[in-house]
Amino acid sequence: MLRQLVAVSILLCAGWSIADEPREVRLSLGGPRKVTATVREQQENLEITVRMVAVGCFDPATNNRLNRDKAKAYAMHALAAHLRMKQAFTVKELTFGESRTEGRIYSLVISIPKDGIIVAGDGPPTPPSKTEKAEEIDLGKFQGLFTAKDDYIGTLRLLSANNLERLPSKPGKASQQDGFFQSIADLEESGVRSFASLRKEVKADKRLLHMEVDEILALIDKDEAAFLKCLKQQVDEVSDDNKE
């Protein structure tokens, strides 16, 4: 189980009582990934199970990471629809449960403590601990999750962030430099391969207009160039240290 602190800003309608009887609500969110979500009200938690067409054009580790991040975003949308709140609120904590990929379908279970949902005006949100990363999720941007174009753009953003998170630390000793340079080379190879896989999928997607394909491909080129520039900077900095 992985705990993650999440800040969620939501603008919806009606109201919700945390003392409601336990029940199960099934939501069809649709979109290019044919998303469905089941919200189960338990005594202390809300359990959300998301099912969607999986991201599958990258290596297994990258697919798993991107699928989890997408499913989490859909879970927040399902939570918003379930709560039907007018005012903004904050989800202080969530727990990732079981995830699996069966064929083309990915599923993820997320559990949220009911007492960790703070409605605006009920008190200040709890700040994250030093080991937790706060993440702002704006449901006003969620409409883009339900178009093919913006789903690809979202996938690209997650892919680019994932690539940068894999950057190796600079070597502290001369004996560690060979390993550092090899890690950079491996990351470059896998990153370039991932961008190429995304390009191939975009070009083959008949749902996209030609102008949408061109726009997405241009964004892929831009992110790939930034990624390669970052790798070069890392290598140059370590090489310059050797000259001193």
N, C-alpha and C positions, 0 to 999 in steps of 0.2 A: 504494500500500500504506500502510495506517495501522497503526502499532504502538501497542499499548495495554497498560498494566500491569494485571494482574488478580490479585486474591487470591481463591482458591477454597477454601472449607471443605467437605469431603466426608466422609460417613460411609457406607461400603459394606462389601462382604465379599470374601474371598479375596485374591489377590495378583497382581502384574504384573511382568514382567521387561522392562527397557528394551532388552535385547539380543535379544528375540524376532525371529524371521525376519519380513521385510516381509510384510504380509498386508492383506486388506481385509475389514472387518466391516460388515455392513448392519444397522441397527437401525430398528425401527418403534416410534416413541414415541407415535403416535396422538394422541388428544386432539381438541379441536374444530378444530384447524388441521391435522390429519392429518399430523403431522410424521414425516419419515423422516430418518435421518442415516447417512452412510457414513464410516467411520473408516479411513483408509489409513495404514498404518505405513510410512514411508519411512526412509532410512538415518539421517537426523538429526532429522526432524520427524514429527509426527502431523498429517495433513491431514484436516479434518472438513468434509464438505459437508452442509449442512442444506437440506432442501426442505420447504416448508410452504404452507398456504393463506395468501395475503398479506393484510395490512391494506390496505384500499383505499378507505376512506370519507372520507379527508382529501385535502388538496392533495398533488401529487406529492412535494414535498420532505419533508413530514411523514410521508407513507406510507413513503418510503425510510428515513428515520431510525428510525421505529418498527419496521419490518420487520427492519432490521439488528440493533437491540437485542434483539428477540424471538428472532431466529435465533441470536444469540450466547448467549443464555441456554439455548436448546435444545442448542447445541453443547457447553456445559459439562455438561449432563445426559448427553449421549451419551458424552462423555469419561469421566465418572464411571462409567457402566455398562461402558465398554470396559476401564477400568483395574481395576475390581473391587477397590478398596482398602478395608481396614478403617479405617486411620487417616487423619486429615485430611492434606491436602497443599496445596501452593501452586503455581499457575501464574504464573510471573514475567512472562511476555510472550506475546503472541499477535499474529499478523499477519492483517489482513483482506485476502482476495483478491477474486476475481471475485464480483460479485453481479448478479443479473438477475431481472426479473419477466416471466414468460411466461404470458399469460392471467391466471389467478387464482393461479398458483403463483410463489412467491418462493424463490430459492435463494441461498445464501451459502457461500463457501469460507473456512475459517479454518485457519491453520497455526500449530502450537505446537511449539517446539523441545523435544526429549526431555530435553535437559539443563537445561531451564527448569522441569521438574516436580520439586518438592522435597517429599518425604514428611516428615511430622511426625517430628521427632527427628533428621533428617539435617543440621540446621543451620538457623540463623535465616533467614527470608525476606529477600531483598534489598529495601531500602527504595526507594521510587520516587524518580526524579530530580525536580528542581524543575519540569520541564516535563511530567511525566506524572502522571496522576491514578489513584491506587489505588482499586480498586473491590472491595467485599466481596460475594461471591456465596454465599449459603447454600442448599445443595441441599436442606436440610430443608424449604424453602418451595416447592420445585419442584412438589409435588403439585398446587398450585393452577393450574399452567400447563395442566393437563389437564382442567379443567372450564370450561364456557362462562362461568359467572358470574365466576370468578377471571381468566379470560382477558380479559374486558372490564375488570375492575378493574385488571389489569396494564396494559392499553392506556391506560386513563385516567391512571394514574400516569406512564407514559412521555410521554403527551401534555402533561400539566401541566408536567412537568420541561422538555420541549422548548420550551413557550411561555415559561417563565421564562428559559431560556437565551438567548432571542432579545431580551431587554430591551436597548434601546439604552443606551449610556453617556451619562452626563449631559454636557451641552455645556460645554466649557471657555471658550467665547467667546460673547458675545451674538449674533454673526452665525450661530452654529450652532444657535440655539434653535428656529428655524422647522423645520429638518430633524429635530430631536429630537421636537418635538410631532407632526410628520407621521408619524414612525416609530412613535410610541406609538399614533396613530390607526390606522395600518395593522395593527399588531400586535393591537390590540383587535378590529378587524374580522375578521381571520383567526382569532383565538382563539375568538371567539364563534361563528363559522361552524363551527369544528372541534368544539366542544362540542355544537352543534346536530346535526352529522352523526353524532356518536357516540350521541346520544339517539335519533335516528331509527333507527339500526341496532339498538340495544338493544330498542326497542319492537317491532320487526318480527321479532325472533328467537324462533321458536316453541319453541326448546329451553329457554327460561328460564321458571321459574315466575313467577306474578304477584308474589309477595313478593320474588323475586330482582330482577325488573324495578324494583320500587319502591326496593329497596335501592341498586341501581346508579344509578338516576336521582337519588336523594338525594345520592350521592357526587359525581356530575357537577355538580349544583347547588352543592355545597360547594366543589369545586375551582374552578368558574367564578367564584364570588363572591370567593374568595381571589385569583384571577388579576386580576380587575377592581379589587380593593382595592389590589393591588400597583401596578397601572398608575396609579391615582389618586394614590398616595403619591409616585410618581416625578414626576408632573406638578406636584403641590402643592409638592414640595421645590424644583423648578426655578423655579416661579412665586414662591415665597417669596424665593429668592435675588435675583430681579429687584427685589424691594421694598427690599432692603437698600442 
